[in-house]
Amino acid sequence: MAKNNDQTSTAIIGCFTAILIFILFIPICAFTGMFVGWVASWTIGNMLCESLNMIFKSSFKPENLPMLFFGLGAIGAMFRSTTTSNTAK
């Protein structure tokens, strides 16, 4: 009986830990993207915007890069995948 309670408490702790990591992971990825966009707008902003405008026929400006990278980071954080493998002995 005591073993079942230990497994239940371990499962509850694991669920809370997974939820906490999920809640913290997405904003960290998004704000990392915003920081990268800010640095890119300083360093290669004009060249990057001209390339994006030529490819997509749009009107990106270097001032828009941080928010663009922020959005891409937030969307990309939703699609992270992990691969697990179980090997039978």
C-alpha positions as CSV (number, residue, x, y, z in Angstrom):
1,M,0.0,0.0,0.0
2,A,2.8,2.4,0.8
3,K,4.4,1.8,-2.6
4,N,1.3,2.9,-4.4
5,N,1.2,6.2,-2.5
6,D,4.9,6.8,-3.3
7,Q,4.1,6.3,-7.0
8,T,1.2,8.6,-6.9
9,S,3.1,11.4,-5.2
10,T,5.9,10.9,-7.7
11,A,3.5,11.2,-10.6
12,I,1.9,14.3,-9.2
13,I,5.3,15.9,-8.7
14,G,6.3,14.9,-12.2
15,C,3.1,16.5,-13.6
16,F,3.6,19.8,-11.8
17,T,7.3,19.8,-12.9
18,A,6.3,19.2,-16.5
19,I,3.7,22.0,-16.4
20,L,6.1,24.4,-14.9
21,I,8.8,23.7,-17.5
22,F,6.2,24.1,-20.3
23,I,5.0,27.4,-18.9
24,L,8.6,28.7,-18.6
25,F,10.0,27.2,-21.8
26,I,7.8,28.9,-24.4
27,P,8.4,32.5,-23.2
28,I,12.1,31.9,-22.9
29,C,12.2,30.7,-26.6
30,A,10.1,33.6,-27.7
31,F,12.2,36.3,-25.9
32,T,15.4,34.6,-27.1
33,G,14.0,35.1,-30.6
34,M,13.3,38.7,-29.9
35,F,16.9,39.3,-28.6
36,V,18.3,37.6,-31.8
37,G,16.1,39.8,-33.9
38,W,17.2,42.9,-32.1
39,V,20.9,42.0,-32.7
40,A,20.1,41.1,-36.3
41,S,18.5,44.5,-36.8
42,W,21.7,46.2,-35.6
43,T,24.1,44.1,-37.6
44,I,22.6,42.8,-40.8
45,G,19.1,44.4,-40.7
46,N,19.1,46.2,-44.0
47,M,20.5,43.2,-46.0
48,L,18.1,40.8,-44.2
49,C,15.1,43.0,-44.9
50,E,16.0,43.5,-48.5
51,S,16.3,39.8,-48.9
52,L,13.0,39.1,-47.2
53,N,11.3,41.8,-49.3
54,M,12.6,40.3,-52.5
55,I,11.6,36.7,-51.5
56,F,8.1,37.5,-50.2
57,K,7.4,40.7,-52.1
58,S,6.6,42.5,-48.8
59,S,7.8,45.6,-47.0
60,F,9.8,44.5,-43.9
61,K,11.9,47.2,-42.2
62,P,14.8,46.6,-39.8
63,E,12.7,48.0,-36.9
64,N,10.2,45.1,-37.4
65,L,12.9,42.3,-37.1
66,P,12.7,41.9,-33.3
67,M,8.9,41.3,-33.4
68,L,9.2,39.0,-36.4
69,F,11.8,36.9,-34.7
70,F,9.8,37.0,-31.5
71,G,6.8,35.5,-33.4
72,L,8.9,32.9,-35.1
73,G,10.4,31.9,-31.7
74,A,7.0,31.6,-30.1
75,I,5.6,29.5,-32.9
76,G,8.7,27.4,-33.1
77,A,8.5,26.7,-29.4
78,M,5.2,25.1,-29.9
79,F,6.6,22.5,-32.3
80,R,9.6,21.2,-30.4
81,S,9.8,17.5,-30.6
82,T,11.6,14.9,-28.6
83,T,12.5,11.4,-29.6
84,T,12.4,8.7,-27.0
85,S,13.6,5.1,-27.6
86,N,12.8,2.1,-25.5
87,T,15.3,-0.7,-25.8
88,A,14.2,-4.1,-24.6
89,K,16.8,-6.2,-22.8
